């Protein structure tokens, strides 16, 4: 199977091409700045990787792109590039949820031999929020337990407990993503919780693609759409000022309630 995959949903661009050679799959990979910066380098990087793999766009079985959630600019870039390349080459497009690619990347790095498990995928969404989704795997296939949504850092553990099966249902469980590095103790994770630093990768998308294609998830180029969870890019000035006022009032209440020496 010949596949092109790329994700620009975060600050890191991840790109990979796989080529079927007999019963083997050869993989070529590239990484660089993602998000808004990916728009200036993505197409050239794709064409260079295809040349290394000695493939034409028309040789591909599908163009896979990280559909989100993530950077608005990054998602629009990935979707438009995937549509343009796939339309010109007359090949289908495979949208891959970025949080699912993150979960697969974490599993591949930390527990490649685990036969079943549960991963809570967490990506910094900025604006003091986290993109979160919950997935289970059975050794071959992934099941979505909770679709991508926005969660406050302090609510992650409660949200995860509500969306996840009982803790003894899986032999391997973890939180994965970049949120822990951004929000630290605000996540209030349970003591001993397994936390894995990870981002969505094109290599993980290649691993997911065969099952997603077999499940009929590929679409014509014209139907490829990014997955937006948040409906706006930034908070207004009034919203930011209201948050500052609320925090100042909270600190004042805490200070007045504290015991005096």
C-alpha positions as CSV (number, residue, x, y, z in Angstrom):
1,X,0.0,0.0,0.0
2,X,1.3,3.4,-1.0
3,X,0.3,6.2,1.4
4,X,1.1,9.9,2.1
5,X,0.4,11.2,5.6
6,X,0.9,14.6,7.3
7,X,-0.2,16.4,10.4
8,X,0.1,20.1,11.0
9,X,-2.4,20.4,13.9
10,X,0.4,21.4,16.4
11,X,3.6,23.4,16.4
12,X,5.3,20.4,14.9
13,X,4.9,19.3,11.3
14,X,5.0,15.5,10.8
15,X,5.2,14.0,7.3
16,X,5.6,10.4,6.1
17,X,5.3,8.3,3.0
18,X,5.0,4.5,2.9
19,X,5.6,2.4,-0.1
20,X,4.7,-1.3,-0.5
21,X,7.6,-3.4,-1.6
22,X,6.4,-7.0,-1.8
23,X,5.1,-7.9,1.6
24,X,7.1,-5.1,3.3
25,X,6.3,-1.4,3.8
26,X,9.1,1.1,3.5
27,X,8.7,4.4,5.2
28,X,10.2,7.8,4.7
29,X,9.7,10.5,7.3
30,X,10.2,14.3,7.7
31,X,9.6,16.7,10.6
32,X,9.7,20.5,10.8
33,X,7.8,23.6,12.2
34,X,4.1,23.1,12.1
35,X,1.0,25.2,12.7
36,X,1.0,28.4,10.6
37,X,4.6,27.9,9.5
38,X,3.7,24.6,7.7
39,X,1.9,26.5,4.9
40,X,5.2,27.7,3.4
41,X,7.1,24.3,3.5
42,X,4.5,21.5,3.4
43,X,4.2,21.0,-0.3
44,X,7.9,21.1,-1.0
45,X,8.5,18.7,1.8
46,X,5.9,16.3,0.4
47,X,7.3,16.4,-3.1
48,X,10.8,15.8,-1.8
49,X,9.6,12.8,0.3
50,X,7.8,11.3,-2.7
51,X,10.9,11.6,-4.8
52,X,12.9,9.8,-2.1
53,X,10.3,7.0,-2.2
54,X,10.2,7.1,-6.0
55,X,6.5,7.6,-6.0
56,X,4.1,9.9,-8.0
57,X,1.0,11.3,-6.5
58,X,-1.0,9.1,-8.8
59,X,0.7,6.0,-7.3
60,X,-0.8,6.6,-3.9
61,X,-3.7,4.7,-2.5
62,X,-4.8,7.6,-0.3
63,X,-3.7,11.0,1.0
64,X,-4.0,11.0,4.8
65,X,-4.1,14.2,6.8
66,X,-4.5,15.1,10.5
67,X,-8.0,16.5,10.6
68,X,-7.9,17.9,14.1
69,X,-8.6,19.3,16.5
70,X,-5.7,21.6,16.7
71,X,-4.3,24.8,15.3
72,X,-6.9,26.5,13.1
73,X,-4.3,27.6,10.5
74,X,-2.6,24.2,10.6
75,X,-5.8,22.4,10.1
76,X,-6.9,24.5,7.2
77,X,-3.4,24.1,5.6
78,X,-3.5,20.3,5.9
79,X,-7.0,20.0,4.6
80,X,-6.5,22.3,1.6
81,X,-3.2,20.6,0.7
82,X,-4.7,17.1,1.0
83,X,-7.7,18.2,-1.2
84,X,-5.5,19.8,-3.8
85,X,-3.1,16.9,-4.1
86,X,-5.8,14.2,-4.0
87,X,-8.0,15.9,-6.5
88,X,-5.2,16.4,-9.0
89,X,-4.1,12.8,-8.6
90,X,-7.6,11.3,-8.5
91,X,-7.0,9.5,-5.2
92,X,-9.1,9.4,-2.1
93,X,-8.5,11.4,1.1
94,X,-8.3,9.9,4.6
95,X,-9.0,12.3,7.4
96,X,-7.4,11.0,10.6
97,X,-8.3,12.5,14.0
98,X,-5.2,14.1,15.4
99,X,-6.0,12.9,18.9
100,X,-6.3,9.3,17.7
101,X,-2.9,9.7,15.9
102,X,-1.5,11.0,19.2
103,X,-2.9,8.0,21.0
104,X,-1.4,5.6,18.5
105,X,2.0,7.4,18.7
106,X,2.0,7.1,22.5
107,X,1.1,3.4,22.3
108,X,3.7,2.6,19.7
109,X,6.4,4.3,21.8
110,X,5.4,3.2,25.3
111,X,3.5,-0.1,24.9
112,X,3.9,-1.6,21.4
113,X,3.2,-5.1,22.6
114,X,0.2,-4.3,24.8
115,X,-2.8,-6.3,23.6
116,X,-5.5,-4.0,25.1
117,X,-5.5,-0.6,26.7
118,X,-7.0,2.8,27.2
119,X,-5.5,6.1,26.4
120,X,-6.7,9.6,27.3
121,X,-5.3,11.9,24.6
122,X,-4.6,15.5,25.7
123,X,-3.4,18.4,23.5
124,X,-2.9,22.0,24.7
125,X,-5.7,24.0,23.1
126,X,-4.4,27.3,24.5
127,X,-6.9,29.8,25.9
128,X,-6.6,27.8,29.1
129,X,-8.2,24.7,27.7
130,X,-7.3,21.2,26.5
131,X,-8.4,19.2,23.6
132,X,-9.3,15.8,25.0
133,X,-10.5,12.4,23.7
134,X,-10.6,8.9,25.1
135,X,-9.7,5.7,23.1
136,X,-9.4,2.0,23.7
137,X,-7.5,-0.5,21.7
138,X,-7.7,-4.3,21.5
139,X,-4.4,-5.0,19.9
140,X,-5.6,-4.5,16.4
141,X,-8.4,-1.8,16.4
142,X,-9.2,1.4,18.2
143,X,-12.6,2.3,19.7
144,X,-13.5,5.9,20.4
145,X,-14.9,6.1,24.0
146,X,-15.2,9.9,24.1
147,X,-15.1,12.1,21.0
148,X,-12.8,15.2,21.0
149,X,-13.9,18.0,23.2
150,X,-12.6,21.0,25.2
151,X,-11.8,20.5,28.9
152,X,-10.4,22.8,31.5
153,X,-7.1,21.6,33.0
154,X,-8.6,21.2,36.4
155,X,-11.5,19.0,35.0
156,X,-9.4,16.5,33.1
157,X,-9.3,13.8,35.7
158,X,-13.1,14.0,36.4
159,X,-13.8,14.1,32.7
160,X,-11.6,11.1,32.1
161,X,-13.2,9.1,34.9
162,X,-16.7,9.8,33.4
163,X,-15.7,8.8,29.9
164,X,-13.5,5.8,30.7
165,X,-14.4,2.2,31.6
166,X,-13.6,0.9,35.1
167,X,-9.9,1.0,35.9
168,X,-9.6,-2.8,35.9
169,X,-11.0,-3.1,32.4
170,X,-7.7,-2.7,30.7
171,X,-4.2,-4.0,31.5
172,X,-2.6,-0.8,30.2
173,X,-3.8,2.8,30.7
174,X,-2.2,6.2,30.2
175,X,-2.6,9.9,29.7
176,X,-0.8,11.1,26.6
177,X,0.0,14.4,24.9
178,X,1.6,17.7,25.7
179,X,-0.9,19.1,28.2
180,X,1.0,17.9,31.2
181,X,4.1,19.9,30.1
182,X,2.0,23.0,29.8
183,X,-0.4,22.9,32.7
184,X,1.6,20.7,35.2
185,X,-0.1,20.3,38.6
186,X,-3.3,21.9,37.4
187,X,-4.2,18.6,35.8
188,X,-4.4,17.1,39.2
189,X,-3.8,13.6,37.9
190,X,-4.1,10.7,40.3
191,X,-0.9,9.7,42.0
192,X,0.9,7.1,40.0
193,X,-0.9,7.9,36.8
194,X,1.1,7.0,33.7
195,X,1.8,10.1,31.6
196,X,3.4,10.0,28.2
197,X,4.7,13.0,26.3
198,X,3.5,12.7,22.7
199,X,2.2,14.5,19.7
200,X,0.3,13.3,16.6
201,X,2.7,11.9,14.1
202,X,2.5,10.9,10.4
203,X,4.1,7.6,11.2
204,X,1.2,6.8,13.6
205,X,-1.2,7.8,10.9
206,X,0.3,5.3,8.5
207,X,-0.2,2.6,11.2
208,X,-3.8,3.6,11.6
209,X,-4.6,4.0,7.9
210,X,-5.1,0.4,6.8
211,X,-7.8,-0.3,9.4
212,X,-9.5,3.1,8.7
213,X,-9.5,2.5,5.0
214,X,-10.9,-1.0,5.5
215,X,-13.6,0.6,7.6
216,X,-14.6,2.9,4.7
217,X,-13.3,6.1,6.3
218,X,-11.7,7.5,3.0
219,X,-13.7,10.2,1.2
220,X,-13.4,12.0,-2.1
221,X,-11.2,15.1,-2.0
222,X,-14.2,17.4,-2.1
223,X,-15.6,16.0,1.1
224,X,-12.5,16.3,3.2
225,X,-13.1,18.6,6.2
226,X,-11.1,19.6,9.2
227,X,-12.4,18.8,12.7
228,X,-13.0,21.9,14.7
229,X,-13.9,21.6,18.3
230,X,-13.6,25.3,19.2
231,X,-15.6,27.8,17.3
232,X,-13.3,30.8,17.7
233,X,-9.6,31.4,17.6
234,X,-9.1,33.9,20.5
235,X,-10.9,35.4,23.4
236,X,-12.2,39.0,23.1
237,X,-10.7,41.8,25.1
238,X,-13.8,41.9,27.3
239,X,-13.5,38.2,28.0
240,X,-9.8,38.5,28.9
241,X,-10.5,41.5,31.2
242,X,-13.4,39.6,32.9
243,X,-11.1,36.7,33.6
244,X,-8.4,39.0,35.1
245,X,-11.0,40.5,37.3
246,X,-12.4,37.2,38.4
247,X,-8.9,35.9,39.3
248,X,-8.1,39.0,41.2
249,X,-11.3,38.7,43.2
250,X,-10.6,35.0,43.9
251,X,-7.1,35.9,45.2
252,X,-8.5,38.6,47.4
253,X,-11.1,36.2,48.9
254,X,-8.4,33.6,49.5
255,X,-6.1,36.2,51.2
256,X,-8.9,37.5,53.5
257,X,-9.8,33.9,54.5
258,X,-6.3,32.9,55.3
259,X,-5.4,32.7,59.0
260,X,-3.3,35.6,60.3
261,X,-0.1,35.1,62.2
